[in-house]
Amino acid sequence: MTEETSGNAEVWVESNKVRQKIEVKLYDPHKIGTIALRTGSVSITADGSSQVSIIATVKDALGNSEQGATVNFKTTLGQFIVTNPLPGIINRSTTAITDVDGEASVMLVSGKV
């Protein structure tokens, strides 16, 4: 059984009293295309300095890489590395533009326990 609904899917994961959510936007593939997410590691140490890359690959309805698309990233834990951050501001959201391969990437820094 498949559901053909566009919108935001919230995926929650919980282990050892730690809960994490990721939102995946579901688009009409005949109009926008697809977004695939991957990461450099499935876990990092919560020490306030460990980092992991998050990569989104955007494709059009025909499966071709979508260059120049704006991708919005959000997190509930840690923060993103941004150029020229304001002092004291935790960057829980950021944007990146896809390259020729349709990839947009950001770095997530863990929070501190």
Helices and strands as residue ranges (DSSP letters): E 7-15, E 18-26, E 34-39, E 51-59, E 70-74, E 79-80, E 93-97, E 103-109
